[in-house]
């Protein structure tokens, strides 16, 4: 059993809010873990000037923010929960429940449309195989060049569509 106590007035903060704030602490810890070890792999950089320290922190947080938005957009093809309800809608003492689509994805390892479900890291590795090659003629008197893109797989195309980007 946990007891969470606050010095904030009850008129400012209602009873469930301190518990919600405490539970979001794990989200913050996950963010730090993500940009230090899992997704971004930011290594320690020793700055001595205040402006450089602020810029470094800003860039780390901006990178995490981009990853957070990408994960939200790509949730249908990731093992991530697609239907994250607002913290205000969830009882802070209720046990966390996974949505049915997440349970199905975890069990079958496939999306509802039959695509392979990925973790964020394995999806990025799959997307990294997309390439753009510039082809130039080396024939004498012939001067032309064009760009050749790899054809995305159905999964890669779905990811690009979810992100709203194209090749």
C-alpha positions in Angstrom: 0.0 0.0 0.0 1.3 3.5 -0.9 0.4 6.7 0.8 1.0 9.8 -1.3 1.0 13.1 0.6 1.2 16.6 -0.8 1.3 20.1 0.7 -0.8 21.6 -2.1 -4.2 22.9 -1.0 -7.2 20.7 -1.7 -8.8 23.6 -3.6 -5.9 23.6 -6.0 -5.3 19.9 -6.5 -8.1 17.3 -6.1 -7.4 13.9 -4.4 -6.6 11.8 -7.5 -4.2 14.3 -9.1 -1.2 13.6 -6.9 -1.5 9.8 -7.7 -1.8 10.6 -11.4 1.3 12.8 -11.1 3.2 10.0 -9.3 2.2 7.4 -11.9 3.4 9.7 -14.8 6.9 9.6 -13.2 7.4 6.3 -14.9 6.8 8.0 -18.3 9.5 10.5 -17.5 11.9 7.7 -16.5 11.1 5.9 -19.7 11.9 9.0 -21.7 15.3 9.3 -20.1 16.0 5.6 -20.7 14.9 6.0 -24.3 17.2 8.8 -25.2 20.2 7.6 -23.2 20.1 3.9 -24.1 17.3 2.5 -26.3 16.4 4.9 -29.1 18.8 7.8 -29.3 21.8 6.5 -27.5 23.0 10.0 -26.4 26.4 9.8 -24.8 27.5 12.2 -22.1 28.8 15.4 -23.5 30.6 17.8 -21.1 29.7 21.4 -21.7 30.9 24.3 -19.6 29.0 27.2 -21.0 25.4 27.7 -20.0 24.1 28.3 -23.5 25.7 25.0 -24.7 24.2 23.1 -21.8 20.7 24.5 -22.6 21.1 23.8 -26.3 22.2 20.2 -25.6 19.2 19.6 -23.3 16.9 21.2 -25.9 18.2 19.0 -28.7 17.8 15.8 -26.5 14.3 16.7 -25.6 13.4 17.7 -29.1 14.7 14.3 -30.4 12.7 12.5 -27.8 9.6 14.5 -28.7 10.0 13.5 -32.4 10.3 9.8 -31.3 7.2 10.2 -29.1 5.1 11.5 -32.0 6.5 8.8 -34.3 5.5 6.1 -31.9 2.0 7.6 -31.5 1.6 7.6 -35.3 3.1 4.2 -35.8 1.2 2.5 -33.0 -1.0 0.4 -35.3 2.0 -1.5 -36.6 4.0 -1.5 -33.3 3.4 -3.5 -30.1 2.5 -0.1 -28.5 -1.0 0.6 -27.2 -3.1 2.3 -29.9 -5.8 3.7 -27.6 -4.1 5.7 -24.9 -6.9 7.3 -22.9 -6.4 10.7 -21.2 -5.1 10.5 -17.7 -8.3 12.3 -16.6 -10.5 9.5 -17.9 -8.7 6.7 -16.1 -9.2 6.1 -12.4 -5.7 6.5 -10.8 -6.2 3.4 -8.6 -7.5 1.2 -11.4 -5.2 -1.6 -12.7 -3.9 -0.8 -16.2 -5.7 -2.7 -18.9 -4.4 -3.4 -22.4 -6.7 -2.8 -25.3 -8.0 -5.8 -27.2 -6.1 -4.9 -30.4 -2.8 -4.9 -28.4 -3.5 -8.3 -26.9 -4.3 -9.6 -30.4 -1.1 -8.1 -31.8 1.0 -9.5 -29.0 -0.6 -13.0 -29.4 -0.5 -13.2 -33.2 2.5 -11.0 -33.9 0.4 -9.6 -36.8 -1.7 -6.5 -37.3 -5.4 -6.7 -38.2 -4.4 -6.3 -41.8 -1.8 -9.1 -41.7 1.4 -7.1 -41.4 4.2 -8.2 -39.1 4.1 -6.2 -35.8 7.4 -4.6 -34.8 9.1 -2.9 -31.9 10.1 0.7 -32.6 13.7 -0.3 -33.0 13.1 -3.2 -35.5 10.7 -1.0 -37.5 13.4 1.7 -37.8 15.9 -1.0 -38.9 13.4 -2.2 -41.5 12.9 1.4 -42.7 16.6 2.0 -42.9 16.8 -0.4 -45.9 15.0 2.2 -48.1 17.5 3.9 -50.3 17.8 6.6 -52.9 20.5 6.0 -55.6 21.6 8.7 -58.1 22.3 7.0 -61.5 24.5 8.9 -63.9 25.5 7.9 -67.4 29.2 7.5 -68.1 28.8 7.0 -71.8 30.6 9.6 -73.9 28.3 12.3 -75.3 25.4 11.1 -73.1 24.7 13.3 -70.1 21.8 12.3 -68.0 21.1 11.3 -64.4 18.1 10.2 -62.5 17.2 9.1 -58.9 16.2 5.5 -58.3 14.3 4.6 -55.1 14.0 1.1 -53.6 10.4 -0.1 -53.7 9.0 -0.1 -50.2 7.5 -3.3 -48.8 3.9 -3.2 -47.7 5.0 -2.7 -44.1 7.4 0.1 -45.0 4.7 1.8 -47.1 2.2 1.5 -44.3 4.8 3.1 -41.9 5.4 5.9 -44.4 1.6 6.4 -44.8 1.1 6.6 -41.0 3.9 9.1 -40.7 2.4 11.1 -43.6 5.7 11.1 -45.6 6.6 9.8 -49.0 9.8 8.9 -50.9 
